Amino acid sequence: MRVEIIGSPAELQPKKVVGKNVAVIDVLRATTVIVTALQNGTTAVIPKEHVEDARQCYNTIKNTGALLGGERNAVKIEGFHLANSPFEYTREVVEGKTIILTTSNGTRALIGSRGANNITIASFLNATAVANWLGNEGENVAIVCAGSAESYTLEDALCAGMIAHILSERFKASLSDFAFTLKYLYIGFEGDLMAGLANCNHAQLLISKGFLADINYCLQKDVTDLVPKLLEGIIIVPKP
């Protein structure tokens, strides 16, 4: 098994994911929101790259109890029910609902990974569960980081490094040069992830907009063993 890490959607090409199992990461905040929503009883999450696509999807299924969620530039989209803070996706709000989600980076990375054998949704909340699933499958792995504004970001790199670390140590996977680098980046900040974000532009932008509590939430490790998958355009937790 070989593990490669794609640093941002700008680097994402079909040949990099075809024939592989993929884990998509957007720690701040889309994949954390997705995992949180599913943990709190959401039936499914439908990712859409564009705002108008999300609205059209909602208009088609709104009578089923669907909700629109997402952001642009870290701000809730006008007319949407929810933004992109995990604190909004409580059990009281999302249980039994379908969430149609569009974000600046995360949903783009998810949709851009189509063509992979399997697409899983990863965050710090479920990193070990995703790593164990990937390792047990035994196929080559691509970890896709959503980044921000077409660029690599430290929070996604740290989470990717955590998964690479588990795969190399527990499953003896070989790592690409970049995956090897991020493994040791993660090891360096394993005990204090927030310290690793001290010079992270995206994290500092969110802090400036009042989302420090979101960041602290998103840096929690292994609070769930869910391994959500994108199947035919819909994210669900498959039944065992």
Summary of the structure (lengths in Angstrom):
residues: 240
radius of gyration: 16.4
end to end distance: 23.8
largest distance: 48.9
contacts: 860
relative contact order: 0.23
helix: 45%
strand: 20%
